[in-house]
Amino acid sequence: MTIRNIIFDLGGVLLNIDYQATINEFKKLGINNFDDLFTQAAQIQLFDQFDKGEISPGSFRDELRRISGVPLQDEEIDKAWNAMLFDLPAKRIALLELVRKNYRTFLLSNTNAIHYPAYTEYLETRYGFSDLSALFEKQYLSFRIGMRKPDKEVYGLVLDENGLKPSETLLIDDSLQHVDGAREAGLHAVCLDVEKTEVSDLFNKNAFLSHPVPGSDLPGCRP
């Protein structure tokens, strides 16, 4: 078995994020049960709909106000929602530039219409490019394609559109449910515990995968 294609997750694997930061910010704003509504491993339908682009940012804000009973301003919601977004280290950009010389690389991210402009503004300010498309053969963003991980059809979309064989394709993600979904779709997948392992640890100095299918000797990500 030879891996020829790598699908990268964004948040956690490449872009540093902290879900707890957003939970804490919403609690400060008076939504004391926000951690019952949203976590990395599970979330209510509202967030899934927003990730898939099924509802607009305005509808997302209105529904969050309705279910919480807290009359937050749009700016307060956006600031708290984006609090989870941190930095994208330059070393990971350099890694992607090297890896794409050895493999066909793709980005598959569950993201939404409030997060996207926030992190693209960061990329523009920090690195001078407006999005990550230059670092991959193609990027797939859930709010644009109308589907999200771990739904089986999202992996099929990436495979079919690009003529990829599942047996030659590896997903690198930090969410166990996304990894499980990819494996059910026939892909290989690594569940990266980003608190213990850096994505660069999966590659050798020449930017080839350090194992045929890496991950068995690495700490698995938390469920």
C-alpha positions, 0 to 999 in steps of 0.5 A: 500500500502506497499513500499518494494523496493526503487530506489535511484538516485545518483547525487543530492540525494546522491552525491552532484552536481552543474550543474552550476559549469560545465556551469561556467567552460565551459563558462570560456573556451569560450563556452559562450552558454553552458547553452543553451546546457545543464541544469538539466531539458533539454539538447541537443541530444549529452548529451543524447547519451553520457549518454546512452553510444551510443558514446565514450568519444572521440566522445563526446569531438569531437562533443562538439568541433565541435558544440562550435567551441572552440578547447579545449583540452581533459583534459580541457573538462573532467575537466569542465565536471566533475566540477559538481561532489562534495562529497558524505557525509558519513552520506548518506552512513551510511543511505544506509547501514541501509535502505537496511536492511529494503528494497530492494534498487537499484541505477538508475543513468544517468551517463557517461563514463567521470563522472563514473571514476571521482566519483569512484576515489573519492570513492576509495580515500575517502572511500576505495571502488571502486563503490557503488555496495556494498551499493545496491542490484544492480546498474543501470548506464545509459551508461552501460545499454543503456537507461536513465531516464525518458524513461519508459523502464528504469524503466521497466528494473529495475522492470522486472530484479528484480521481483519488483511490481511497486505499491511496489516500490519508486523512490527518485530523484531530477529531476521532469522529472525523477519522472514524468517518474517513475509515468507514469511507475506505480511507486511511486516517491518522487521529492526531492528539495535537496536545502531544504530537505535531503534524510535522512529526508524521513526516521525515526531513524530506517531507515524506510520511515517516511510516507507510500509514503513520499513527499506530505509534502515536498518541491517539486523539481524544474522543 
